[in-house]
């Protein structure tokens, strides 16, 4: 069997599956129960000056009424005394010495940071995660994402922590920022040993349209919260890729965001994560989901001949290019398998109204299977995505398989103008695209 052991910046765990800092990691009881069921590590729910949380705390977003795709969470950091959490961290490490226990921290002054770092180290924590991502409640107090959105402040606090820490320091980043690489670089400059991303996305998940108040409702009122769950995975993967490809970051990454099955785990690893953290899926399905994650990951690694987790990390990064470096000569066209078609004609409606009018309907009475108008098809994939039957519509390659030309190459050859004439552009301004790396060379 492949080796699932993980090492994030010196923090070792028997597998790459960690609980994220959240309600499932709120107590020693929960963390030990999770370890019993197969989790390799846990990031303790954020410690600091205990807060008073509100009721209720979560809102949900469903897809087509029955598929929970995300939570909106207005819960803050721990409301339990620090001494209780420290005692339980120590207890967990006694029972599970080989599992990773990471203390998530959030305080304000340099003195508070120094003290709490020493406290969690003395309790036996294997690492520290600095919570610079929380987008509600704490940021209004100058913590959480308020720090994550200010790179200089983030860098300063990382330096404070590194002044006293003798264990690895992970910097947790906020996605509520235009360029995730900026705080990631600040984490590196401050001496951070790793980064984790993404934290929750600032959001309002919905509104009670009868009582005119957003969810979740707290005595007839509400506030913005942090959005998490399967729906945020595409955003998390893109930000993960951005940090993993940036040579100025060059830090191990703990991947977070929308992970609920083994395929999600694999996707994060292939785009540069050294391990993964999970929250929402545990809140939805319980700790037992780790068994499916582990079994699926092992099967995948055997099939692809990966011996270790490290051999998978970043395997897909070389295939992620800038748009101008994609092959313009590559051409695919939709093809409908008539035997599989159930004649719902969703593909026709989608293409006719939302794409390129490349699907027609038969004129013969009694015939309902759509057909492809190949000269109109641009290979956009829309029809295959809306089709409810697996592999009924496939995209078939139609180019010669040899020609290759990119937007950058066309520009260099003079086939595409690089500026708009002021008059043609309505007198707005002269537009010059930012040159790609290839053009700069």
C-alpha positions, 0 to 999 in steps of 0.5 A: 500500500502507498505511504499516506504519512504527511509532513507539513513544515516539520509537523508529522501526521500518519495521514494528510487528513486534518480537522480544520480549526472549527466546531469539530475541533472544539474540545479534547473529546471531539479531537480524540474521537476523530483520531480514533476514526482515522484523522491524522491531525487537528487544528484546535478551534481558535484560542484567545480571550474567550468570547460570548457566542450568539444563537443561532449561528449557522445559515445554509445554502441548498442546491435545488432544495435538497443538497446542502452546498454551504454554511454561513457561519457567524460563530467566533473563536472559542468560548471556553476558558484557555486553561481548559483547552490547554489541559485537553491539548495535553491530554490528547497528546498523551493518548495520541503522541503520533497525531498532529495537534495544532493550536490555532491562535488569535490575540492582539498585542505582542505580549499576548502573542508571546504568552499564548505561544508559550502556553500552547507549546507547554501543553504539547502542541506540535505546531501553531496556526495563526488565524488571520482569516476570520471574516466576521466579529473578530475582524471588527475588533482588529483581528482575524481578516483585518490582519489578513488584509494588511500584509505589513501587519500580518508580517509583523505579527508573524515576526512576533510569534517567531520571536518565541516559537520553537515549533512550526508556525502556519499562517492561515490566510483570508480569501477576502482579498484581491490577490492571495499571493500578497499576504502569502508573501508577507507570511514568508517575509515574516518567517512563517513556516507554512501557510493554510488557505482558504478561510471562510468567505465573507457573505450573506447566505440568504434572506427570510423574505417574510420577516425581512432579515438575513440568515442566521437570525439572532432575535430578529437581526443578523450579520454577515458571516463566513461562507464555507462548504462544497461551493467554495472549492473552485475559489479555494483551488484557484487561490491554492494554485496561485500561491503554489506557483508563486516563487516568492511564496515557496512555502508548504501549503495546507489546503482548505475549502470545500473538501468532502470526499477523496477526489477533493483531497486529490485535487488539492494535493495535485495543485500544491497542497501538502495536506488538507483540512476539513470542517463543513463536511464533518459538520454535515456527515460526521468524523466517519467520512475520513474512512472513505477519503482514505480508501479512495486516496489509497486506490487512486495512488495505487492506480497512478503508481504514487508511492507517497503523498509528496510525490503527488503534491503539485503534479497538476501545476505545470499544466496550469497556464495563462490564457494567452499560452493556450493552443488556439488550434485545438478544436473539439466538437460535441457528439451525441450518443443516440442510444444513450439519449433520453430525448430531454432536449436540455442540450438543445435549449441550452445551446439555442438560448445560451450558446452558439445555436449548434444543436438542431432538432429533427423535423421528422414526426416522432423523432426527438434526438437532437443533432450537432450542427458541426459548423456552428459548434465551438466546443464550449462543453455547455451541452455536455455539462447540462446533459443528465446522462453520463457520457451521452454527449462527449467532446471529440477532437477535430483538429489535425493534432499537430498545429499549435498556436497561442495568442502570444505567438499570434501577437508576436507574428503580427496577426492580432493587434495589440492596441485599439485605435482611439477613434475606433474605441470611441475616444476612450483611451489607448488600450495595451494588454499586459504582456505575458511572461513569454512576450517579456522574454 
